[in-house]
Amino acid sequence: MGIQTPAPVPTADAAVAAAAGRPEPQRRRRRVQPTTWAGLAFAAPLLVYLVVFYAYPLYENVSMSLHRYTRATYVTGEAPFVGLDIYREVIGSSQFWTIVWQTTVFVVASLLFQYSFGLGLAVFFRRAFPLSAVLRGLFLVPWLLPIIVSATTWQWMMDADSGIINRFLGVFGIDPVWWLSADHSLTAVIIANIWLGIPFNLVILYSGLQNIPTEMYEAASLDGAGAWRQFWSITFPLLKPVSAITLLLGFVYTLKVVDIIWIMTQGTGKSQTLATWAYAMAFGKGTSATIKYSEASAVGSILLLVALVMGIVYLVVQRRQED
């Protein structure tokens, strides 16, 4: 005796159609809304831009770091595949960890002082006073100037013989400092980079301060909290999301700084960072024997990996704050 399968239960539309003597209606196909096509049309230029100027160069950079490129093989395109050998050579070189330490000092010192000065100025300009808007606009000048102008100005100011900084120090009886020499070059580029980064921190943190309700400060002052207590109990905690994105953007920007270092010191001495090292290997003043395209691409990939890790850390921290 076979097992009988139950008959399918007719749907409501099928029952109505059967009662009326009409065939069962077919399911309607979903049509793409015109607004969807319009959205894709607006997004297409952005997608093309990301693929052409970001995804493709990133792919080529990683590909070059996995092949042994020279000037000859770069033209012919017949570079042999070597896998991770170039990464091992770069990390195992005698310069790598020294440059990593110099890069760390450059990034950490720049971020620390840029954020501290930017936050202090943002809090200072939070209270309206005469000419506050004019002064706040003047602080944006370093951010608006071309890098070549700023770097050349700092190079002149730090000149050992005719620089205005050494002349100012001479007023107090301090001997001239060779700012751009190999031993002091890292300090020189850090000072210049701090000056360039303060306006960015000021603008972002000042915008974040505008979102904090003034009623909270009024209530705190009625409870007897002073300015310092208000800062640590209200301003700093409520600025954490803005501070996090400011530090992340500052980290990524500082990590890849090449222009101001190269103009001031050409990455000599202690001012050499991973970014300037990669630039010098690929585009520096070298012969065909010293040009190292693959090694430069490997260092660039390492920088991208570090920036990606910091981005993931930021996302994790942000999600924890939201939870």
N, C-alpha and C positions, 0 to 999 in steps of 0.2 A: 504494500500500500504506500504510495508516494506521498510526500509532504507537499501540501498545497500552499503556495505563497499567497498572502493576502493581496487583494486588489488595491491599487493606489487610490487614495482618497481624493476625490476631485476638489479643486479649489473653488472659491466662491465665484470667480469670473467664469470658470468652466461650467459650473452648475447653472448660472444665469444664462449663459450662451446655449446650453443644452435645452433648458426650459423654453427659450424663445425660438428654438429650432435653428440657431445660427452657429457657425463653426467657432471653435475656441479662439479668442484673440491672441495674436502673437505678442511676445514681450517687446516693448519699445526699446530701441537702442539709445543709449545715452549720447547726446550730442554735445560736442565741445562748445562751451559758451563763448560768445565773442569777447567777453572780458578776459577769458583765459588766453585767447590768441593775442590780445592786446598786451597782456602782461608778459607773455613770452617774447613778443616783439621788442618791448622795452628792455627786457633782461638780456636779449641776444647780444647787443654790443658789449655789455659788461662781461658776459661769458667768453666772448671772443677775445676781449682784452686780457682777461685772466689767463686764458690758455696760451695766447701768443707771448705775453710779456712776463708771465710768472711760471706756469706749468712747464712750458717748453724749455726756457732757460734753466729751470731747476733740473729737468731731466738731462739736459746736455751737461750740466755741471757734474752731476752724479756719474754720468757715462764717462766723462773725461777723467774723473778720479779713479775709474776702474780700468783705464787703458793707459799705456805708456806713450804719452804724447811728447813729441819734440817739434821743432819748427818744420822739419821735413814731413813727418807723419801727420802733422796738423794740416798741411796743404794737400797731401795725397789721401788722407783719411784712412790710412792702413795701420793705425796704431794697434799694437798687439794687446790682447786682453790679459791683465795680470791680477784681476780680482782685488783682494784687500792688501796686496803687497805694498802699494804706495802709502796706504794708511799706516801700516806697520813701520815703514821707513820714516814717515813724518813724526809719528809719536815716539819712535826710538831715537830720533836725532838729538844731539846735545843741546840744541837751541830750544826745543819744544817746550819743556817744562819751565824754563826761565821766562820765555815769552808768555806762557800761560799765567805765571805769577804776576808779570808786569801788566797783563791785560786785566787780571782780577783787581789789582790795586787801582788801575785807571778807572774801571767801571764802578767799583764800590765807592771810592773817594768822590768821584763825580756825582753819583746818585745821592750820596749822603749829604753833601753840601748843597747841591741843587735843590733837593727836597726841603732841607732845613731852611735855607734862605727864602725859597719860594713860599713855604708855609708861613714863615714869619712876616713876609711882605703881604701875603694875602690877608692875614689877620689884621695887620696894620691898616690896610686899605679898606677893611670891612666897615669901619666907621667913617662916615662922610665928613670931610673938612674942606676948607677952601683949597683949590688947586689939586685936589686928590685925583680927579680924572686926568689932569695934565701930567702929573707925576707918574700915574699908572701907565699912561701912554708912552712916556719917555723910557720906562723900563722895558718896553717892547722893542726898542731900537736894536739891541743885539740880535734879536730873533729875526728882524726884518732885513738886516744887512746881509749882503752876499758873503759866503764863507771866506772867499779869497780876500775880501776887504778886511774882515775881522782877523783872520790869521796873519795877514801882512802887518796890520796895526800892532798886534801883540808881539810879533817878531821884532818890530822896531822898538817897542817899549821895553823889551827884555834884552836889547843889545847890550853887551858888556861894557862898551866904551861910551856910546852916546844915548843909551836908553834912559827914559825918564824914571823908570823904577830904581835903577842904580843911583841916579842923581838924587832921588828922594831919600834913599837909604844913606847916601853920603852926608846928608844934613845931620843925621844922628850919629855920624862917625862909624858907620858900618861899611866894611870893605865891599867893593863891587862883587856881585855874584854872576858867574858865567851860566846864566839860565839855560842857554841853548846848547851847552856842552853835553857830552855823553852822560855825565854823572847827574846833572840836574835837569835833563831834558824831560823826564817823566813829570816832575813837579811843574815845569813850565806848561806842558800841554794840558795837565789837569786843571790848572788855574784858568787857562783860556776856555776849556770846555765847560767848566762850572759857570763862567760868565755867559756863555752861549745858552746854557740850559735853564738858567734861573727864570727867564721870561715864560718859557713853556710851563714850568711848574706853577708860576704865579697865576697864569691865565686859568689853568684847569682847576687849581685849588680854590681860587677866588670864585669861580663859577659854582663849585661845590658848596662854598660857604653861603651863597645866596639861597640855597635850598633849606637851610636850617632856620626854623621859625624863631623870630625874635622874642616870642613869648617865653621860650625856654630860658633865655638869658635874663629876662625880666623876673621870672619866677625864682631863678637861682640867686639873683641879686637881692630879692626880698628875703630869701632864706639866709642871707649873710655870706654867700659865696663870693670870693674876690675874683679878679680877672684870671689869676693863675689856676684857681680851682675850676672856674668855668671852662677854661681851655681843656683841662685833662678830663673833666666829667661830661662835657657837652661837645665841644668842637672836635677834639681828636677822635672820640669814638664814632661820631656821626660822619666823619670824613673818611672812615676806613675804606668804603667801596671806591670812592674817588681816588684816595691815596694808592690803592692797589693798582688801578689801571694806569695811574700816572707813573708809578715806579716800573710797571711792566713796559710801557712805551718808552720810558727813559732808558731802561736796561737794553732793549732791542736797539734803540738808536745809538747808544753809547758803545755797545758791543761792536757795531759795524763802522764806527768813525774812522775815516781814512784821511779826508781832505785837510782838516785843520792840523793834524799831526804831520802829514806829508809836507804841507806848505811851510810849517815852522821848523821842523827838524829832519824831514825826509825819513822818519822812522829810525834814526840812528840812536845808538846807545840804549839807555833804559826806556826810551819812549816807544820802542817797537812793540806793537801789539799783534795779535793774530791777524787782524784785518790788514794792517800795513805790511805784515810779513807776506801774506798771500798776494797783495798788490805788488810788492817788490819782486816776488818770484815770477809773476806773470807779465808785468809791464815795466819793471824797474830797469835801471841802466845796466843791462847785462848783455853778454854775447850769446850766441847760439848754444854755447856749452853751459851757460848758467841759467838760461830761461827754463823754467820748470812749470809748464802748464798743468800737468797732472797733479803735482804737489800742491800748487795753488788751489786747484779745484778741490782737493782733499781737505785743505784747511778751511775753504769756504763751506764745504759740507759739514764740517765739525761745528762751525759757527751757526749754521742753520739748525743743526741738531740741538745745540745749547739753547737757542732761541725758542725752538719748539718745546723743549722740556719746560722752560719757564712759562710758556703759554699754558701748558697742561697744568702746571702747579697753580697758576692763577685761576683757571677754571675750577679746580678742586677746592681752592680756598673760597672762591665766590659761592660755590654750591653749599659749602658748609655754613657760610654766613647766612644764606637764604633759609637753610633748614633751621 
